[in-house]
Amino acid sequence: MMEILGSTFDDSVFEESRDRRVSTALPTYQPKICEPLWFCEDGNEEESLEEQKTLKFRGDLAYRRKQYQIALDDYASCLSLVPAGNTSVKRDVLEGIARCCCHLGKKDEALNACEKLRTDVSNTCHLTCVLQLELSVHEHYRDLTSSISSLQQLCCLHPYHPWHWLNLATSFQRLLESDNHPETSSAEEKPEKQQETKNILRLKTIMGLIRTRMLIEILRVQQFSFVLENSLRALQDIEEALHVLQPTEKILQMVSEVMAEDLNPEKMREETQDGESLSGLCVKDFDERWWNKLHSKLQEDTTALPFHTNLQEIYQ
């Protein structure tokens, strides 16, 4: 009965095949061998992709050698060959163009390249790179006001990054100590107005220092070695800077309350935005998120300030 139902098998099914052979031979892999600095040789590349690679590598080498005009020419020629869909290479070349223009004294062209980079930004990592590139251009030309604008955007995008906040506080302090920035050096500006503006810059410096100190205190429990040493050194520098600024205890308390509102460790882990798509991402303006809140508190208790001023009027 079992045989009728097909339960028996031919023994040949279980026998190993002695004649099984691989009939098709695998092709032998032949890696391409390139001589050092092969891209520096004069050659007529027939394919645009090969020409694009050659120009890109030449530009990188020239930039490394500080031959910025040569690098800029190679980058510009390369950019014209980059396909519209190859955004990664396009970003790399545009960054090279921006940095070359910066070194060549072409500030407007450098910032224009940064603006073109913004058009292809699709996530927070891309935007961070653009903002840091803009910041490097502004710092190269010692444009403190524009540097502060870029740093404020970085703080809004990465609100729990202590070094962005420390750089912002340092920039405010440099602007405060500068003798030639437009807010304090105008001959037509009244002395009272100048003093009020300095007080605003002093308050913003304190905001950045306090925020940095809080973030470092939260993060340093996870730090070791030289990372922890850098954090401890930064905390010492912050204390020295605050000692020079001499804020009152009430000011310190009010600033600390505002800057600590969103510093919950659990919330900080949940709101990490590294690599997040920009579509649907809501990033609050710096004033809206921090300054306006502090301004409201100061308006409620004017005795906290050692001076009388309309903060909103000065800031605008």
C-alpha positions in Angstrom: 0.0 0.0 0.0 2.9 2.4 0.8 4.4 1.8 -2.6 1.1 2.5 -4.3 0.9 5.9 -2.5 4.4 6.8 -3.8 6.2 6.6 -0.5 9.2 4.8 -2.0 12.2 6.6 -3.5 14.8 5.6 -6.0 18.2 5.0 -4.3 19.9 7.0 -7.0 18.4 10.2 -5.6 20.7 9.9 -2.6 23.8 9.0 -4.4 26.5 11.6 -4.8 27.1 12.7 -8.4 30.6 11.9 -9.5 30.4 13.7 -12.8 29.2 17.0 -11.5 31.5 19.7 -12.9 31.5 23.5 -13.0 31.1 24.1 -16.7 31.5 27.9 -16.6 34.9 29.4 -15.5 34.7 32.5 -13.4 36.3 35.6 -15.0 39.6 36.6 -13.5 39.5 40.0 -11.7 42.0 42.5 -12.9 42.3 45.5 -10.7 43.1 48.8 -12.2 46.6 50.0 -11.3 47.2 53.7 -11.1 50.6 55.4 -10.8 51.1 58.0 -8.1 49.6 61.4 -9.2 48.3 59.7 -12.4 45.7 62.5 -12.7 48.4 65.1 -13.2 49.4 63.6 -16.5 48.1 65.3 -19.6 45.7 63.0 -21.3 42.7 63.2 -23.5 39.9 61.6 -21.5 37.2 60.5 -23.8 34.7 59.9 -21.1 33.3 62.8 -19.1 33.3 60.7 -15.9 37.1 60.1 -16.2 37.7 63.8 -16.9 35.5 64.8 -13.9 37.6 62.5 -11.6 40.8 63.9 -13.0 39.8 67.5 -12.5 38.5 66.8 -9.0 41.7 65.1 -7.9 43.8 67.9 -9.4 41.8 70.5 -7.6 42.2 68.7 -4.3 46.0 68.4 -4.8 46.3 72.1 -5.8 44.3 73.1 -2.7 46.5 71.0 -0.5 49.5 72.8 -2.0 47.8 76.1 -1.4 47.6 76.8 -5.1 44.1 78.2 -4.7 43.6 79.8 -8.1 44.7 76.6 -9.9 42.4 74.6 -7.6 39.5 76.9 -8.3 39.9 76.6 -12.0 39.9 72.8 -11.8 36.9 72.7 -9.4 35.0 75.0 -11.7 35.7 72.8 -14.8 34.8 69.7 -12.8 31.5 71.2 -11.7 30.4 71.7 -15.3 30.8 68.0 -15.8 29.0 66.7 -12.7 25.6 65.2 -13.6 22.6 66.9 -11.9 21.8 63.8 -9.9 25.3 63.3 -8.4 24.7 65.6 -5.4 27.5 64.2 -3.3 30.2 65.1 -5.8 28.5 68.4 -6.5 28.6 69.3 -2.8 32.2 68.3 -2.5 33.2 70.5 -5.4 31.2 73.5 -4.3 32.8 73.3 -0.9 36.2 73.3 -2.6 35.2 76.4 -4.7 33.9 78.2 -1.6 37.2 77.6 0.3 39.3 78.6 -2.7 37.4 81.8 -3.1 37.7 82.5 0.6 41.5 82.3 0.4 41.6 84.3 -2.8 39.7 87.3 -1.2 36.5 86.6 -3.1 34.1 86.7 -0.2 30.9 87.2 -2.3 31.8 84.3 -4.6 32.5 82.1 -1.5 29.2 82.9 0.0 27.5 82.3 -3.3 28.9 78.8 -3.4 27.6 78.3 0.1 24.1 79.4 -1.1 24.2 76.9 -3.9 25.0 74.2 -1.5 21.9 75.1 0.5 19.7 74.3 -2.6 20.7 70.6 -2.4 20.5 70.2 1.4 18.2 67.3 2.3 19.1 66.4 5.9 20.5 68.0 9.1 24.0 66.7 8.4 24.1 68.6 5.0 22.8 71.7 6.6 25.3 71.5 9.4 28.2 71.3 6.9 26.8 74.4 5.0 26.5 76.4 8.2 30.0 75.5 9.3 31.4 76.4 5.9 29.6 79.8 6.1 31.0 80.2 9.6 34.5 79.6 8.4 34.1 82.2 5.6 32.8 84.8 8.1 35.5 84.0 10.6 38.2 84.3 7.9 37.0 87.9 7.2 36.5 88.6 10.9 32.8 89.3 10.3 31.6 88.8 13.9 28.0 89.7 13.3 27.6 87.2 10.5 29.5 84.6 12.5 27.1 85.0 15.3 24.2 84.5 12.9 25.6 81.2 11.7 26.3 80.1 15.2 22.8 80.9 16.3 21.5 78.7 13.5 23.8 75.9 14.6 22.6 76.2 18.1 19.0 76.0 17.0 19.8 72.9 14.8 21.9 71.2 17.5 20.7 72.7 20.8 22.6 70.2 22.9 26.0 70.7 21.3 28.1 72.6 24.0 30.8 73.7 21.7 28.5 75.6 19.4 27.2 77.4 22.4 30.7 78.1 23.7 31.7 79.5 20.3 28.6 81.7 20.3 29.3 83.1 23.7 33.0 83.7 22.7 31.8 85.6 19.6 29.4 87.8 21.6 32.3 88.5 24.1 34.6 89.4 21.2 31.9 91.7 19.8 31.5 93.3 23.2 35.2 93.9 23.6 35.7 95.2 20.1 36.3 98.9 19.6 35.1 99.1 16.0 31.9 97.1 15.7 29.0 99.2 14.3 26.8 98.8 17.4 29.2 100.7 19.7 31.4 102.8 17.5 29.0 105.0 15.7 29.8 108.7 16.3 26.1 109.6 16.0 25.0 107.1 18.6 24.4 108.6 22.1 26.6 107.3 24.9 23.5 106.0 26.7 22.6 104.0 23.7 26.1 102.6 23.4 26.1 101.5 27.0 22.7 99.8 26.7 23.9 97.9 23.6 27.0 96.7 25.5 24.7 95.5 28.3 22.7 93.5 25.8 25.9 91.9 24.4 27.0 91.2 27.9 23.7 89.4 28.7 23.9 87.3 25.5 27.4 86.3 26.4 26.2 85.2 29.8 23.4 83.2 28.2 25.9 81.3 26.0 28.3 80.6 28.9 25.6 79.4 31.2 24.1 77.1 28.6 27.5 75.7 27.8 28.2 75.0 31.5 24.9 73.2 31.9 25.5 71.0 28.9 29.0 70.1 29.9 27.9 69.2 33.4 25.2 66.8 31.9 27.5 65.2 29.3 30.8 64.9 31.3 29.5 61.9 33.3 29.9 59.9 30.0 33.3 61.3 29.2 36.9 60.0 29.8 40.5 60.8 29.0 41.3 63.9 26.9 37.6 64.5 26.2 36.9 64.9 29.9 40.1 67.1 30.2 38.8 69.4 27.5 35.4 69.7 29.3 37.0 70.5 32.6 39.2 73.1 31.0 36.2 74.7 29.3 34.4 74.8 32.7 37.3 76.6 34.2 37.4 79.1 31.3 33.7 79.7 31.7 34.0 80.5 35.4 36.8 83.0 34.6 34.7 84.6 31.9 31.7 85.0 34.2 34.0 86.5 36.9 35.0 89.2 34.4 31.4 89.9 33.3 30.2 90.0 37.0 26.6 89.2 36.6 24.4 89.6 39.7 23.0 86.5 41.4 19.5 87.4 40.2 20.7 87.6 36.6 22.4 84.2 36.9 19.3 82.7 38.4 17.0 84.0 35.7 19.3 83.1 32.8 19.8 79.6 34.3 16.0 79.1 34.5 15.5 79.9 30.9 18.5 78.0 29.5 17.6 74.9 31.5 14.0 74.5 30.5 14.7 71.9 27.7 17.8 70.3 29.3 16.2 67.0 30.3 18.5 64.0 29.6 15.7 61.8 28.3 14.4 64.6 26.1 17.9 65.3 24.8 18.2 61.7 23.7 14.8 61.7 22.0 15.4 64.9 20.1 18.7 64.1 18.5 18.5 65.3 14.9 21.7 63.9 13.3 21.0 62.9 9.8 17.3 63.6 10.0 15.4 64.7 6.9 14.6 68.4 6.7 11.1 67.7 5.4 8.8 68.3 8.2 11.6 69.3 10.6 10.7 72.3 12.7 13.6 74.3 14.1 12.6 77.3 16.2 14.3 80.6 15.7 17.0 81.5 18.3 15.1 84.5 19.6 11.8 82.5 19.8 13.4 79.6 21.7 15.6 81.4 24.2 16.1 85.2 24.0 12.4 86.2 24.0 11.8 84.0 27.0 14.6 85.7 28.9 13.4 89.1 27.7 9.9 88.4 29.1 11.3 87.5 32.5 13.4 90.6 32.6 10.4 92.7 31.7 8.5 91.2 34.6 11.3 92.0 37.0 13.2 95.1 35.9 15.1 95.1 39.2 17.2 92.2 37.9 19.1 94.5 35.5 21.6 97.0 36.7 20.4 99.3 33.9 17.1 100.6 32.5 16.5 99.8 28.8 13.9 98.6 26.4 15.6 95.3 25.5 13.4 94.5 22.5 14.1 97.9 21.0 17.8 97.5 21.4 17.9 94.0 20.1 16.0 94.8 16.9 
